[in-house]
Amino acid sequence: PRDAVVKIFNTRQRPGWTVPWQDQPVESTSGSGALITTRIGNQPKQAVLTAAHVIADSRYLQVQRTNDRYGGEKFRAHVVAVCHEIDLALLLLEDEDVLKEMEPLPVG
C-alpha cells in the first residue's frame, strides 16, 4: 500500500578524497523508503528499507510519513544495517510508536 512509503531526508557530508583532512560541505538530499517488518534479535520491529545511496555519508537522518494521511512531521532515524554492494539499507526510528498505525509491506 501507498501508506507504507516514506520520504527520507539525509543531511550528509562526503569525505574529501583529494584532501583527506578536509570534508566536503554539508548537503541535504532525499529519497524514499518502504516500511517493513523485520526481526532484530528475537523481536519483530518495524523498519524502513531503502537504498544505500539514499543514506550514504549520513550525518543526520529523518523520516517523514505521507503528507496526505499524516502530518508532515519528520522523525529521527538511524542506520542499523547497510550493504553498498546490493544498494540496500535498513533504518530504525528513535520513536518506534510513530510507525505503529502504518501497515508495513509484506516481504518474501
C-alpha positions as CSV (number, residue, x, y, z in Angstrom):
1,P,0.0,0.0,0.0
2,R,1.0,3.6,-0.6
3,D,0.8,4.4,3.1
4,A,3.9,2.2,3.7
5,V,6.1,4.5,1.6
6,V,8.1,7.2,3.5
7,K,10.4,10.1,2.5
8,I,13.9,10.1,3.9
9,F,15.8,13.3,4.4
10,N,19.6,12.9,4.7
11,T,22.0,15.6,5.9
12,R,25.3,14.3,4.7
13,Q,28.9,15.3,4.4
14,R,31.1,13.4,1.9
15,P,34.8,12.9,2.6
16,G,37.4,14.9,0.7
17,W,39.2,12.3,-1.3
18,T,41.8,14.6,-2.8
19,V,42.4,16.4,0.5
20,P,41.6,13.7,3.2
21,W,41.9,16.1,6.2
22,Q,39.0,18.2,4.8
23,D,35.4,17.1,4.5
24,Q,33.2,18.4,1.7
25,P,30.5,20.9,2.5
26,V,27.3,19.6,4.3
27,E,24.4,19.0,1.8
28,S,20.9,17.8,2.0
29,T,19.4,15.0,-0.1
30,S,16.2,13.0,0.0
31,G,14.9,9.7,-1.2
32,S,12.2,7.1,-0.5
33,G,11.8,4.0,1.6
34,A,9.3,1.4,2.5
35,L,8.0,0.3,5.9
36,I,8.6,-3.4,6.5
37,T,8.6,-5.8,9.5
38,T,11.9,-7.4,10.3
39,R,13.5,-9.3,13.2
40,I,16.2,-7.6,15.2
41,G,17.4,-10.1,17.8
42,N,14.3,-12.1,18.7
43,Q,11.9,-9.2,18.5
44,P,9.8,-8.2,15.4
45,K,10.3,-4.5,14.6
46,Q,9.0,-2.1,12.1
47,A,11.9,-0.7,10.0
48,V,12.4,1.3,6.8
49,L,14.0,-0.4,3.9
50,T,15.7,2.0,1.5
51,A,18.6,2.2,-1.0
52,A,22.1,2.5,0.4
53,H,22.9,5.5,-1.8
54,V,20.0,7.4,-0.1
55,I,21.7,7.3,3.3
56,A,25.4,7.4,2.1
57,D,27.7,9.6,4.1
58,S,24.9,10.4,6.5
59,R,25.3,12.8,9.5
60,Y,21.6,13.2,10.3
61,L,18.6,11.2,9.1
62,Q,14.9,11.9,9.2
63,V,11.8,10.0,8.0
64,Q,8.5,11.6,7.0
65,R,5.2,9.8,6.6
66,T,2.9,10.6,3.7
67,N,1.5,14.2,3.9
68,D,-2.0,13.3,2.7
69,R,-2.7,10.9,5.6
70,Y,-0.4,12.0,8.3
71,G,1.1,15.3,9.4
72,G,4.3,16.5,7.7
73,E,6.4,15.9,10.9
74,K,9.8,14.4,10.5
75,F,11.2,11.8,12.8
76,R,14.8,11.0,13.6
77,A,16.2,7.7,12.2
78,H,19.4,5.6,12.5
79,V,21.0,3.2,10.1
80,V,21.1,-0.4,11.6
81,A,22.3,-2.2,8.5
82,V,23.8,-1.2,5.1
83,C,25.2,-3.1,2.2
84,H,26.5,-0.9,-0.6
85,E,27.2,-3.9,-2.9
86,I,23.5,-4.5,-3.3
87,D,22.4,-0.9,-2.5
88,L,20.2,-1.6,0.5
89,A,19.9,-0.1,3.9
90,L,17.7,-0.6,6.9
91,L,16.7,2.2,9.3
92,L,15.0,2.3,12.7
93,L,13.2,5.3,14.1
94,E,14.1,6.6,17.5
95,D,10.4,6.8,18.3
96,E,9.0,3.4,17.3
97,D,5.4,4.3,18.1
98,V,5.3,6.6,15.1
99,L,5.1,3.7,12.8
100,K,2.5,1.7,14.8
101,E,-0.5,3.0,12.8
102,M,1.1,2.3,9.4
103,E,0.7,-1.1,7.7
104,P,4.1,-2.5,6.5
105,L,4.6,-4.0,3.1
106,P,4.9,-7.8,3.1
107,V,8.3,-9.1,2.3
108,G,9.1,-12.6,1.0
